[in-house]
Amino acid sequence: MTNSNHAHDCPDCGGSVSRRDFVRKTGAVLLGAGAVPALFNASLYAAPGKDSPAETAVGKLYQSLSDAQKSKICFAFDHEKRKTINANWAIAEPEISDDFYTADQRSLIAEIFKGVTSEEGHAQFLKQTEYDSGGWDRYHIAIFGEPGTDKFQWEMTGRHLTIRADGNSVPGAAFGGPVVYGHGESDPRKNLFHYQTKQANEVFQALDTKQREAALLEKAPGEADVLLQGEKGRFRGISVGELSSDQQALVESVIKTILAPYREADVAEAMEFLNQGGGLKSLHMAFYQQGDLLSDQVWDIWRVEGPNFVSHFRGAPHVHAYLNVGVKQS
């Protein structure tokens, strides 16, 4: 795996979606072992399939591609590019805005992008891509395998974004594999994802002195160090299972906030994997002293991790965040 740390000057990106609006649809979620997400109706408990709306659009896009186009952006399903984790890279050379694509193909790409996100998440990602790269169409896509079969994946990458649609082609992986998000604004008060840090730090503020000693560490692991460890893993920070019910509820809110940008079916699958790994009580939460941007002890780098769940939020010097949910593969 590789990762990238690029800092660029960016114009002011304006306002952001509020945390209240961003999570208002999530409802009450039970994260104990064996629980199911209460916010979804039964038809959405299953993971996305090859006939889900986004995946159907991937199939239409694939069928519209010429052989010359396929030679540039289509790869075997097991290609190493599909497994790369990076906060800033082009998975294939053409930009979506290039003449390489027709107007109809760009419309299908936009449809796929919207289809793998929640309404609020899509608005958030549009602001982020505009700020960081001049728009979502300055990003890059690739297709692995053949859409409509049991093994395919669409992936979109660029500065501070990796997002996927795979019709549940990757066993034991929510979202089709690790996803990445971020924002190049270095002032945390303007960063589009700083609301997640504020939510996480509500947990820290609720800890007593002894708990804070367990939760606050000096140096963070590598930002792309998000491989799943499974039940035998060693996890940093304080055990959520040792927290009070009120403190656990705050951690639960953090999990919901992290997952909220993505479509319901992907979130439902992620919740199921989390529950299979022991639920909320299986997690650990860590905060890191390094990178305290405003010297205000609002810890800008933090991590939530358990056997089947890793969320690493590197908020300094700007946001690179990684999310990996699933089952460790042998």
Phi, psi and chi 1 to 4 in degrees:
 res  aa     phi    psi   chi1   chi2   chi3   chi4
   1 MET       -  148.2  -66.3 -175.2  -62.9      -
   2 THR  -125.3  160.4   59.4      -      -      -
   3 ASN  -143.5  167.8   68.7  -36.4      -      -
   4 SER  -139.6  136.6 -151.7      -      -      -
   5 ASN  -125.7   90.8  -66.9  -63.2      -      -
   6 HIS  -112.8  128.2  -64.4  -83.8      -      -
   7 ALA  -112.4  126.1      -      -      -      -
   8 HIS  -129.9  150.3  -59.7  -72.6      -      -
   9 ASP   -71.7  139.3  -66.9  -28.1      -      -
  10 CYS  -133.9  148.1  -60.4      -      -      -
  11 PRO   -68.2  160.9   26.3  -34.3      -      -
  12 ASP   -62.2  128.8 -172.3    0.9      -      -
  13 CYS   -91.3    0.7   59.7      -      -      -
  14 GLY    78.6 -156.5      -      -      -      -
  15 GLY   -75.4  174.7      -      -      -      -
  16 SER  -134.1  164.9   63.6      -      -      -
  17 VAL   -68.1  131.4  176.7      -      -      -
  18 SER   -69.9  153.5   70.8      -      -      -
  19 ARG   -62.0  -37.8  178.7  176.8   65.1   83.5
  20 ARG   -60.5  -47.0 -179.6 -176.4  -61.7  -87.2
  21 ASP   -67.9  -34.0  -71.4  -18.4      -      -
  22 PHE   -68.3  -30.6 -152.3   68.3      -      -
  23 VAL  -114.5    6.5  -60.3      -      -      -
  24 ARG   -63.9  -23.2   63.5 -177.5  169.0   83.1
  25 LYS   -90.9   -1.7  -67.0 -175.4  177.9 -179.5
  26 THR   -76.8  -24.5   59.7      -      -      -
  27 GLY    64.6 -161.0      -      -      -      -
  28 ALA   -92.5  128.2      -      -      -      -
  29 VAL  -120.6  126.7 -177.9      -      -      -
  30 LEU   -92.0  121.0  -61.0  176.4      -      -
  31 LEU  -106.9   12.7  -69.4  177.0      -      -
  32 GLY   -71.2  162.0      -      -      -      -
  33 ALA   -56.7  130.6      -      -      -      -
  34 GLY    85.6   -5.6      -      -      -      -
  35 ALA   -76.4  159.3      -      -      -      -
  36 VAL  -118.0  153.7  -65.5      -      -      -
  37 PRO   -66.6  119.0  -14.1   26.9      -      -
  38 ALA   -72.9  -16.6      -      -      -      -
  39 LEU   -77.8   -9.6   63.3  160.3      -      -
  40 PHE  -110.5  146.3  -54.1  119.7      -      -
  41 ASN   -78.6  167.6   62.0   47.8      -      -
  42 ALA   -60.4  -30.3      -      -      -      -
  43 SER   -68.7  -14.7   65.5      -      -      -
  44 LEU  -106.9    6.1  -67.9  177.4      -      -
  45 TYR   -66.3  -33.7  -74.2  161.6      -      -
  46 ALA   -73.4  155.9      -      -      -      -
  47 ALA   -66.5  162.2      -      -      -      -
  48 PRO   -57.3  144.2  -19.4   30.7      -      -
  49 GLY  -110.9  176.8      -      -      -      -
  50 LYS   -66.5  -15.4   60.9 -175.3  178.3 -178.5
  51 ASP  -102.1    8.1  -63.5  -35.0      -      -
  52 SER   -64.8  158.0  -64.1      -      -      -
  53 PRO   -54.1  -46.9  -29.5   37.1      -      -
  54 ALA   -64.5  -42.1      -      -      -      -
  55 GLU   -68.4  -34.2  -79.7   76.0    4.3      -
  56 THR   -62.4  -40.7  -62.0      -      -      -
  57 ALA   -66.1  -34.3      -      -      -      -
  58 VAL   -61.0  -42.6  174.3      -      -      -
  59 GLY   -61.8  -41.8      -      -      -      -
  60 LYS   -64.1  -41.1  -68.5  178.1 -179.6  177.6
  61 LEU   -62.4  -45.7  174.4   63.0      -      -
  62 TYR   -60.4  -44.0 -177.7   80.6      -      -
  63 GLN   -65.6  -25.5  -67.6  -59.9  -38.0      -
  64 SER   -82.7  -12.9   75.5      -      -      -
  65 LEU   -75.5  139.2  -64.0  173.0      -      -
  66 SER   -77.0  166.3   67.5      -      -      -
  67 ASP   -59.7  -37.8  -70.9  -18.1      -      -
  68 ALA   -64.7  -40.4      -      -      -      -
  69 GLN   -66.1  -43.5  -72.3  175.7  -50.3      -
  70 LYS   -60.3  -33.4  -71.8  179.4  179.0  178.7
  71 SER   -65.8  -20.2   70.3      -      -      -
  72 LYS   -97.9  -31.0  -64.4  -70.4 -173.5 -179.7
  73 ILE  -125.6   -0.6   68.9  164.8      -      -
  74 CYS  -110.2  136.4  -65.6      -      -      -
  75 PHE  -138.4  163.9  -55.2   91.5      -      -
  76 ALA   -62.0  151.1      -      -      -      -
  77 PHE   -59.5  -35.7 -177.0   74.8      -      -
  78 ASP   -90.5   14.2  -71.2  -31.0      -      -
  79 HIS   -60.3  143.0 -163.3  -76.0      -      -
  80 GLU   -61.0  -27.3  -76.8  -58.8  -49.0      -
  81 LYS   -59.6  -34.0  -75.6 -171.7  174.0 -173.8
  82 ARG   -66.5  -23.2 -174.4  177.8   61.6   79.8
  83 LYS   -99.1   -2.1  -55.3  170.6 -173.0  177.9
  84 THR   -74.0  140.3  -61.6      -      -      -
  85 ILE  -119.5  117.9  -53.9  173.6      -      -
  86 ASN  -155.7  140.8 -166.5  -57.8      -      -
  87 ALA   -86.0   -4.2      -      -      -      -
  88 ASN  -161.0   88.8 -171.2    2.1      -      -
  89 TRP  -160.4  160.1   73.4  -59.6      -      -
  90 ALA  -102.2  115.7      -      -      -      -
  91 ILE   -71.2  -26.1 -164.2  166.1      -      -
  92 ALA  -147.0  157.7      -      -      -      -
  93 GLU   -66.5  -46.4 -178.8 -179.9   -6.3      -
  94 PRO   -64.5  137.7  -19.6   32.2      -      -
  95 GLU   -80.5  151.2  -73.3 -173.6   -4.6      -
  96 ILE   -57.9  -32.4  -62.3  166.6      -      -
  97 SER   -76.4  -11.3   61.2      -      -      -
  98 ASP   -66.2  157.9  -71.3  -11.8      -      -
  99 ASP   -65.1   -9.8  -70.3  -18.9      -      -
 100 PHE   -52.9  -35.4  177.9   85.5      -      -
 101 TYR  -103.5  148.7  -64.4  104.1      -      -
 102 THR   -81.5  166.9   67.8      -      -      -
 103 ALA   -60.8  -40.1      -      -      -      -
 104 ASP   -65.0  -37.8  -73.3  -16.3      -      -
 105 GLN   -67.6  -39.2  -71.9  170.2  -21.0      -
 106 ARG   -64.0  -36.2  -76.2 -168.5  -71.8  -87.8
 107 SER   -64.6  -39.3  -67.0      -      -      -
 108 LEU   -66.0  -39.5  -76.1  168.3      -      -
 109 ILE   -62.5  -42.3  -65.3  168.1      -      -
 110 ALA   -61.6  -38.6      -      -      -      -
 111 GLU   -65.1  -40.7 -178.6  179.4  -16.9      -
 112 ILE   -65.1  -47.3  -60.9  163.0      -      -
 113 PHE   -56.7  -46.0 -177.2   26.1      -      -
 114 LYS   -66.8  -35.0 -173.4  173.4 -176.6  179.1
 115 GLY   -69.7  -22.2      -      -      -      -
 116 VAL   -98.4    9.2  -66.3      -      -      -
 117 THR  -125.5  161.6   57.5      -      -      -
 118 SER   -77.9  168.8   65.9      -      -      -
 119 GLU   -60.2  -46.6 -178.7  179.5   -8.1      -
 120 GLU   -69.5  -38.1  -67.1   86.5   -6.5      -
 121 GLY   -63.8  -39.9      -      -      -      -
 122 HIS   -63.1  -43.7 -169.9 -112.5      -      -
 123 ALA   -60.5  -39.4      -      -      -      -
 124 GLN   -65.8  -46.2 -169.0   86.1  -27.9      -
 125 PHE   -66.4  -35.1  -71.7  136.0      -      -
 126 LEU   -62.0  -42.2  -72.9  178.4      -      -
 127 LYS   -63.6  -42.4  -71.2 -177.5  178.4 -178.6
 128 GLN   -64.4  -46.1  175.0  -94.0  -48.9      -
 129 THR   -67.5  -34.4   55.3      -      -      -
 130 GLU   -63.9  -45.2  179.4   66.4   32.0      -
 131 TYR   -64.7  -47.8 -175.5  105.6      -      -
 132 ASP   -82.0  -29.3  -77.0  -25.8      -      -
 133 SER  -138.7   -0.4  -65.7      -      -      -
 134 GLY    91.9    9.9      -      -      -      -
 135 GLY   135.6  157.5      -      -      -      -
 136 TRP   -62.9  -26.4   68.0  -87.0      -      -
 137 ASP   -80.4    3.4   58.4   -7.6      -      -
 138 ARG   -92.9    7.7  -58.4  -60.7  -58.6  -87.6
 139 TYR   -96.3 -174.3  -75.5   67.5      -      -
 140 HIS  -133.9  149.3  -50.3 -100.4      -      -
 141 ILE  -130.4  161.1   67.8  159.7      -      -
 142 ALA  -146.5  155.4      -      -      -      -
 143 ILE  -123.2  129.3  -63.2  173.9      -      -
 144 PHE  -112.1  133.3  -60.2   90.8      -      -
 145 GLY    72.6 -165.1      -      -      -      -
 146 GLU  -115.3  115.6 -176.1  175.8  -12.3      -
 147 PRO   -54.4  142.7  -27.3   36.1      -      -
 148 GLY    96.3  -17.5      -      -      -      -
 149 THR   -93.2 -175.2   68.8      -      -      -
 150 ASP   -81.2   -3.7  -68.1  -25.9      -      -
 151 LYS  -136.8   92.7  -66.9  -68.8 -176.5 -178.2
 152 PHE  -156.5  157.1   75.5   94.3      -      -
 153 GLN  -155.3  135.4 -174.9  169.9  111.2      -
 154 TRP   -99.9  137.0  171.7   93.0      -      -
 155 GLU  -138.3  138.5 -171.1  168.7   -9.9      -
 156 MET  -122.3  129.0  177.1  175.3  169.5      -
 157 THR  -135.8  167.2   75.4      -      -      -
 158 GLY   164.6 -156.4      -      -      -      -
 159 ARG   -70.9  115.2 -173.2  162.2 -170.4 -113.5
 160 HIS    66.3   32.1  -59.5  153.6      -      -
 161 LEU  -156.7  127.7 -176.5   69.0      -      -
 162 THR  -135.6  126.1  -66.3      -      -      -
 163 ILE  -144.6  150.1 -160.9  162.3      -      -
 164 ARG  -136.6  156.1  -51.5  167.9 -169.5  -98.4
 165 ALA  -136.8  123.3      -      -      -      -
 166 ASP  -137.9    3.0   79.2  -32.5      -      -
 167 GLY    58.2   28.3      -      -      -      -
 168 ASN    64.4   37.5 -153.9   27.0      -      -
 169 SER   -78.6  -19.7  -67.8      -      -      -
 170 VAL  -103.5  107.0 -176.1      -      -      -
 171 PRO   -60.6  137.9  -21.2   32.9      -      -
 172 GLY    71.0   24.3      -      -      -      -
 173 ALA  -138.1  114.9      -      -      -      -
 174 ALA   -72.3  151.8      -      -      -      -
 175 PHE    64.8    6.1  -52.3  107.0      -      -
 176 GLY    80.0    4.6      -      -      -      -
 177 GLY   135.9 -177.4      -      -      -      -
 178 PRO   -59.0  140.8  -23.0   33.8      -      -
 179 VAL  -118.0  157.8  -69.6      -      -      -
 180 VAL  -132.2  142.9 -177.9      -      -      -
 181 TYR  -146.3  166.9   59.6   98.4      -      -
 182 GLY   175.0 -169.0      -      -      -      -
 183 HIS  -163.5  136.7 -172.6 -162.4      -      -
 184 GLY   -81.6   -1.6      -      -      -      -
 185 GLU   -72.8  121.2  170.8   58.0   66.1      -
 186 SER   -83.7  -19.3   59.2      -      -      -
 187 ASP   -80.2  112.2 -175.2  -19.2      -      -
 188 PRO   -60.5  -24.3   22.0  -33.9      -      -
 189 ARG   -71.6  -16.4  -66.0  163.2  -63.8 -170.0
 190 LYS  -110.5  -10.7  -63.3  179.8 -179.5  179.8
 191 ASN   -68.8  134.1 -165.0  -71.8      -      -
 192 LEU   -62.0  -22.9  -72.8  168.5      -      -
 193 PHE  -110.8   11.6  -66.6   97.7      -      -
 194 HIS   -65.5  -23.6 -174.0   60.1      -      -
 195 TYR   -58.4  -29.6   70.8   93.8      -      -
 196 GLN   -69.3  -39.6  -65.7 -170.5   -1.4      -
 197 THR   -63.8  -42.3  -73.2      -      -      -
 198 LYS   -62.8  -38.7  -69.9 -166.0  -69.3 -175.5
 199 GLN   -64.3  -44.7 -179.2   81.7   16.3      -
 200 ALA   -63.3  -39.5      -      -      -      -
 201 ASN   -72.1  -15.2  -86.2  -94.6      -      -
 202 GLU   -63.5  -33.8  -71.8 -175.9   19.5      -
 203 VAL   -63.9  -48.2  177.4      -      -      -
 204 PHE   -60.3  -41.9 -173.1   80.8      -      -
 205 GLN   -64.7  -24.9  -68.3  -57.4  -44.7      -
 206 ALA   -83.6   -7.4      -      -      -      -
 207 LEU   -82.0  148.8  -57.5  178.1      -      -
 208 ASP   -82.9  178.6   62.7   30.2      -      -
 209 THR   -59.0  -45.7  -60.2      -      -      -
 210 LYS   -65.9  -40.2 -175.4  175.9 -179.5 -179.6
 211 GLN   -65.5  -38.5  -70.9  172.1  -34.3      -
 212 ARG   -63.4  -36.0  -70.3 -175.9 -177.6 -173.0
 213 GLU   -62.3  -36.1  -70.5  176.3   -3.7      -
 214 ALA   -75.3  -32.9      -      -      -      -
 215 ALA   -86.4  -29.3      -      -      -      -
 216 LEU   -95.9  116.3 -176.1   59.7      -      -
 217 LEU  -114.4  163.9  -52.9  178.2      -      -
 218 GLU   -79.8  -51.2 -177.8  177.5   -6.8      -
 219 LYS  -125.8  134.8 -173.5  176.4 -179.9 -179.9
 220 ALA   -82.7  153.8      -      -      -      -
 221 PRO   -69.7  174.1   26.7  -33.8      -      -
 222 GLY   -58.0  141.3      -      -      -      -
 223 GLU   -62.4  -31.4   62.9  176.1   54.2      -
 224 ALA   -95.3   13.8      -      -      -      -
 225 ASP   -83.2   75.8 -179.0   12.5      -      -
 226 VAL  -127.3   23.7  -67.3      -      -      -
 227 LEU   -66.6  141.6  -68.9  179.3      -      -
 228 LEU   -71.1  136.7  -62.1  168.6      -      -
 229 GLN   -98.8  -19.1  -64.7 -169.2   52.9      -
 230 GLY    76.4 -173.7      -      -      -      -
 231 GLU   -68.3  -18.8   61.3 -177.9   11.3      -
 232 LYS   -94.6    9.5  -63.5 -178.2  179.2  179.4
 233 GLY   -69.9  161.8      -      -      -      -
 234 ARG  -112.2  121.8  -61.8 -179.5   62.0 -176.1
 235 PHE  -116.5  143.8  -51.1  116.3      -      -
 236 ARG   -85.3  155.0  -53.1  163.8  177.8   87.4
 237 GLY    88.3 -157.3      -      -      -      -
 238 ILE   -94.7  141.6 -168.6  165.6      -      -
 239 SER   -73.5  126.1  169.5      -      -      -
 240 VAL   -65.3  -30.5  176.1      -      -      -
 241 GLY   -63.6  -19.3      -      -      -      -
 242 GLU   -92.9   -0.7  -63.5  175.8    0.6      -
 243 LEU   -86.2  162.5  -59.4 -179.5      -      -
 244 SER   -70.6  166.2   69.1      -      -      -
 245 SER   -61.6  -37.9   58.6      -      -      -
 246 ASP   -65.1  -41.6  -71.1  -13.0      -      -
 247 GLN   -67.0  -40.0  -68.7  168.6  -29.9      -
 248 GLN   -62.3  -36.3  -70.7 -177.2   17.7      -
 249 ALA   -63.0  -34.3      -      -      -      -
 250 LEU   -67.9  -40.0  -69.5  173.3      -      -
 251 VAL   -64.1  -41.0  178.2      -      -      -
 252 GLU   -57.2  -40.5 -179.5 -179.8    2.0      -
 253 SER   -63.6  -36.5  -66.4      -      -      -
 254 VAL   -62.9  -45.0  173.9      -      -      -
 255 ILE   -60.6  -45.5  -58.2  -57.1      -      -
 256 LYS   -61.6  -38.9  -69.0 -167.0  -66.0 -176.9
 257 THR   -66.4  -40.2  -60.7      -      -      -
 258 ILE   -63.3  -40.9  -68.2  168.4      -      -
 259 LEU   -81.7  -19.4  -64.3  175.6      -      -
 260 ALA   -56.8  -29.5      -      -      -      -
 261 PRO   -68.9  -11.2  -22.4   34.4      -      -
 262 TYR  -105.3  162.3  -57.6   97.9      -      -
 263 ARG   -63.4  154.3   62.1  178.6  169.8  178.4
 264 GLU   -59.5  -40.8  -69.1  179.8  -21.2      -
 265 ALA   -65.5  -38.5      -      -      -      -
 266 ASP   -66.8  -40.8  -80.6  -34.5      -      -
 267 VAL   -64.5  -41.0  174.3      -      -      -
 268 ALA   -59.6  -42.6      -      -      -      -
 269 GLU   -66.1  -41.2 -176.2  179.9   28.5      -
 270 ALA   -60.7  -42.1      -      -      -      -
 271 MET   -63.5  -38.7  -65.3  -67.8  -68.5      -
 272 GLU   -64.6  -43.4 -179.2   58.8   29.7      -
 273 PHE   -63.1  -41.7  -77.3  127.5      -      -
 274 LEU   -59.9  -44.3  175.0   55.3      -      -
 275 ASN   -66.7  -37.1  -69.4  -36.2      -      -
 276 GLN   -61.8  -30.3  -72.5  176.1   15.1      -
 277 GLY   -86.0    4.2      -      -      -      -
 278 GLY   116.5   -0.2      -      -      -      -
 279 GLY    71.4 -160.3      -      -      -      -
 280 LEU   -54.9  -40.6 -175.9   69.8      -      -
 281 LYS   -70.9  -11.7  -65.7  180.0  180.0 -179.6
 282 SER   -82.2  -10.0   71.7      -      -      -
 283 LEU   -86.4  157.0  -59.3  175.3      -      -
 284 HIS  -121.6  152.3  -76.5   64.5      -      -
 285 MET  -130.2  132.2 -167.1  165.3 -172.3      -
 286 ALA  -131.4  145.0      -      -      -      -
 287 PHE  -121.6  150.8  -57.8   83.6      -      -
 288 TYR  -125.2  134.5  -61.5   94.8      -      -
 289 GLN   -68.5  -30.7  -63.6  179.1   43.8      -
 290 GLN   -64.0  148.3   72.0  179.4   88.6      -
 291 GLY    73.3   30.0      -      -      -      -
 292 ASP   -77.7   92.4 -177.3    4.7      -      -
 293 LEU   -59.7  -41.5  -71.7  175.7      -      -
 294 LEU  -102.6    8.5  -60.0 -179.8      -      -
 295 SER    51.3   40.5  -60.0      -      -      -
 296 ASP  -114.9    6.3   56.3    0.3      -      -
 297 GLN    59.1   24.6  -63.8 -172.1    2.5      -
 298 VAL   -94.2  101.8  173.9      -      -      -
 299 TRP   -71.4  118.1  -50.7  114.3      -      -
 300 ASP   -84.8  -12.1  -65.1  -69.8      -      -
 301 ILE  -120.2  125.0  -58.2  176.2      -      -
 302 TRP  -153.3  167.2   47.7  -83.6      -      -
 303 ARG  -152.8  139.5 -174.6  176.5  178.0  100.3
 304 VAL  -122.9  126.7 -175.6      -      -      -
 305 GLU  -148.9  143.3 -176.2  172.7   15.3      -
 306 GLY  -152.4 -171.7      -      -      -      -
 307 PRO   -54.7  -38.6  -26.1   35.4      -      -
 308 ASN  -118.5   14.6  -69.0    2.0      -      -
 309 PHE  -149.0  129.6 -174.2   98.3      -      -
 310 VAL  -137.6  124.3 -174.4      -      -      -
 311 SER  -126.7  116.1  171.9      -      -      -
 312 HIS  -115.5  118.2 -176.3   98.5      -      -
 313 PHE  -112.9  107.4 -168.4  100.3      -      -
 314 ARG  -100.8   99.7 -168.3 -143.0   73.8  179.0
 315 GLY   -93.5    4.2      -      -      -      -
 316 ALA  -136.1  133.7      -      -      -      -
 317 PRO   -76.7  -17.8   28.6  -36.1      -      -
 318 HIS  -150.1  179.1   57.4  -99.3      -      -
 319 VAL   -81.6  123.5  173.2      -      -      -
 320 HIS  -124.0  115.3  -73.6 -176.6      -      -
 321 ALA  -124.8  140.7      -      -      -      -
 322 TYR  -128.3  140.7  -59.0   74.7      -      -
 323 LEU  -135.5  125.0  176.8   61.7      -      -
 324 ASN  -137.1  120.2 -169.7   13.3      -      -
 325 VAL  -133.3  131.9 -172.8      -      -      -
 326 GLY   164.3 -149.5      -      -      -      -
 327 VAL  -123.0  133.5  177.5      -      -      -
 328 LYS   -57.1  131.7 -180.0 -177.6  178.0 -179.0
 329 GLN   -95.6  134.8  -59.7  -60.8  -54.8      -
 330 SER   -75.4      -   58.5      -      -      -
